[in-house]
């Protein structure tokens, strides 16, 4: 097979991450799509135990183990930790009309999932379902047997716990409406918002209607309500129906087997825009034509990296991880450029691309660095989107979803992303505005939504347990990480005084290091240690007074920008290495927890022990990343887990956020060609080679353009100006 024939789409397995709480789904989506079509199987029974979306804090519309499907949702989130969206659900059925999803749901078989495509067969109805999608439109094709058939549009069911919807049957071939969503992580519920849709059917229905299931009243009033709590079917009703548990249906009576295609355009602005999105992107195109276009788009995206060697499973793991990094952040503006602004309630308009779904506590650590390298234009558009949010909201985003700030997790991560992007040479954005926004969040004490406890942090150097801020040790470390990024950007911009101030602030976590326990510990405002410290408390999402989603082990080494400082605190490199070994040997490393991500690479800071970094990274890849539904170590966190795998399989990693230095280990593949964007980078490609040790070379030696590197670190600028990075390995 020639390089021209190589198609990485064949190595994408969308089922990876659909088990083990990876929170991905196997549905059809275009790169960075606003719309997607996912099987929805988290609203009903499982053969062994009950499975219902609210019983397990499920944040995904699909769990691999379940086999009871209640439809196909058309707006979804991939790899997040809280439920939202998962709405505008269609379901094909046969026979008599049934509107209760517990009754019309079906088991299924013959599942297939590819990049941009999903199919299955509903056993109860003998109906084949195929799905694909353009950027803003989901397309399904239902193959019905002869007889009476129905296509249901359920607007009551969804992952979101927000309620309220509207449906309007425009004609026997079209339904329009909206569904309220929001309350991600049950935060900021007052900011709930609508998603609009237009659904077009390829064949006119023989009959149609809407349904509504009202609340069930109790007491005296209920005696007079014959319809109390009962579903009302309104046949051939062509006016709007509004409520919580509502839906619409199209009914057919086929004399022979037939196919019906359903195209659903979505918008967060209006029904008119949803229709415009559908017509502009899909129009009269057939299912095959839409899928072919989306498959082509995926091929272009994934061919930015071409690999040779390795096993078929390793290629699948790699390209599926790269695929998962191209889902979020996703496109938010309609084809006409319109989108709802954050906080203002106004409709904005962009000439470029407005992105949404910024899980920044996760993605600042590795994801945006990868986008800067592989997809620099996308990364710049993401930065510009973040600055637009600052214009609209007065603050940089923290965890933004569809122009709502969810305030999920801790820290000030946007500052790190902005600095990192600029320092990697992607400077085509308003850096003065970015710096102004970063300083505001880092210095404004009053009414600061990004840095609670900032006044204490500025005075004491840490956030205390008395501040009422969850996870004060974690929060202190996150503020340090952001301050380090600001310090680096300040230096680049020639702001020396700011550089010194923020550099000093960036290591204030040292005040929380207890030389007796050899851990970071929570403190009171008066400087006394909080009593009852337990370094194990906080693992597996249990409560801990000092840390967020982790324990003292899992946060001890997080601030790799001050590795040398921590080495000194611990008493030298021997003690540091011993403690780092203990993290792994005592089972305290959590591959599913972002603060731990750089831990295996920290061995590169210890002369003579760099081989441990390579060994540990490869062990972690083998243990946690698999070509199977449980093939992610946990929640993909909008591509962050996947980004770790992409980097690690290529043999380098951005160890320190906002520093442009990569830490080197070894590639998994024999040859990796990174096709660089020449609008931003001087070379067309960078080639990474793995060769077996022979002659005078030793295992672990690294060469850059035929010159020995003599270090396990390399600057981003050096890398992108190079032709070849060569790793010598003992391949036995």
Secondary structure, DSSP 8 states (H G I E B T S, - for coil): --TTT--GGGG--TTTTSSTT------EE-TT-S-EEEE---EEE-SSSEEETTTTT--SS--TT--EE--EESB--SS-SS----BSEEEEEESS----HHHH-EEEEEEEEETTEEEEEETTTTEEEEEEE-SSEEEEEEEE-SEEEEEEEESS--S-----EEEEEEETTEEEEEEEE--GGG--GGG-EEEEEEEEESS--SEEEEEEE-----SGGGGG-TTTT-EEEEET--S-EEESEEEEEEEEEESS-EEEEEEEEEESS-HHHHHHHHHHHTTT--HHHHHHHHHHHHHHHHTTEEEESS-HHHHHHHHHHHHHTTTSSEE-S-TTSEEE-TTT--EEE-SS--EE-EEHHHHTTTHHHHHHHH-HHHHHHHHHHHHHHHHHHSS--SEEETTEE---SSS-HHHHHHHHHHHTT---S-HHHHHHHHHHHHH--TT-SS-TTHHHHHHHSS--GGG--SSHHHHHHHHHHHHHHHHHHHHHTT-HHHHHHHHHHTTGGGGGEETTTTEE--B-TTS-B-SS--TTTTGGG---SS-SSS-HHHHHT--GGGHHHHHHHHTSHHHHHHHHHHHHHTT---TT-GGGTTGGGGGGGSTT-HHHHHHHHHHHHHHH--SSTT-SSS--TTTHHHHHHHHHHHTEE--STT--EEEE---SSSEEEEE--TTT-SSSEEEEEEEE--TT--TT-EEETTEE--SSEEEHHHHHT-SEEEEEE---
